[in-house]
Amino acid sequence: MRKASVEVVFSAAGWLPYDPYMTFRQVRASLVLRLVLLLALVVGTTSAAFAAPVSAATVAGPVAVASSPGWLHTAGGKIVTASGAPYTIRGIAWFGMETSSCAPHGLDTITLAGGMQHIKQMGFTTVRLPFSNQCLAASGVTGVSADPSLAGLTPLQVMDHVVASAKSAGLDVILDQHRPDSGGQSELWYTSQYPESRWISDWRMLAKRYASDPAVIGVDLHNEPHGAATWGTGAATTDWRAAAERGGNAVLAENPNLLVLVEGIDHEADGSGTWWGGALGLVGNAPVRLSVANRVVYSPHDYPSTIYGQSWFSASN
């Protein structure tokens, strides 16, 4: 078992992608296959073991969920509300704003409001909204013919509508820098065309833009660092832990109330591989320390053997 000796909260891995045609039964089946939902991986203040994500079998059907809880923070091994009440995030990712369309997928079939109501009715509390830095600067979007209210808008204006629509449906939003450009996933949080300075300035802009809206509860700094990404090495160009501190502190300078989600890399100190974003074994010795306490949420990504037959699925122990 991997251990951690710092006070952190873990979110579950491998976000379930939203499909406008999904029923709750299909969602539940997907949970069994992909071990998703932003739930239940928590660690305590001293050497608590990584827990397993909540099983889909425990989700019997759509559940009643409260409206937005407002600003959240961590306390020991839990995410809590401003009053200290434990709060469970049940999250689903609505992809699209990180692709060439620069808009959530499916809006050529349903309206944004209809999609948010569908997500709410299935029992989720939170929408993870992937985006690319390229889309933030784009002048238009495509694939939104079913929702005339989005016609002619920039991607950033569409993001405003997504946040407002989620809030209207009683949902929270976590913004996710999925990739720098729309062409494909990058190993690192930056590329030659979209350098770290752009990554940080865009995060500052978004944190400031939604600073007065508690429906935006957090930021996922970069999706699935892998390849060249390292943890705690001190290498200026590859140390994801150090970059997460720079990016996280930039976000908190604009809005100190946000949760800051930090994914892992794809390999442990002994060279063993994990899923992209799944390796957090070095956190105990090299934690992410931010300027505001109780804001870090470690978010390892994990997938089942149906995605790839990792060696540990057949290990004797």
Secondary structure, DSSP 8 states (H G I E B T S, - for coil): --EE-S--EE--SS--B--TT--HHHHHHHHHHH--SS---B--SSSEE------GGG--S-----S---SEEEETTEEEETTS-B----EEE---TTSTT-S-TTTTTS-HHHHHHHHHHTT--EEEEEEEHHHHT-S---S-TT-GGGTT--HHHHHHHHHHHHHHTT-EEEEEEEESSTTS--SSS--SSS-HHHHHHHHHHHHHHTTT-TTEEEEE-SS---TT-BSSS--TTTBHHHHHHHHHHHHHHH-TT-EEEE--BSB-TTS-B-STT-B-TTTTTS----SSSS-EEE------TTT---GGGG---
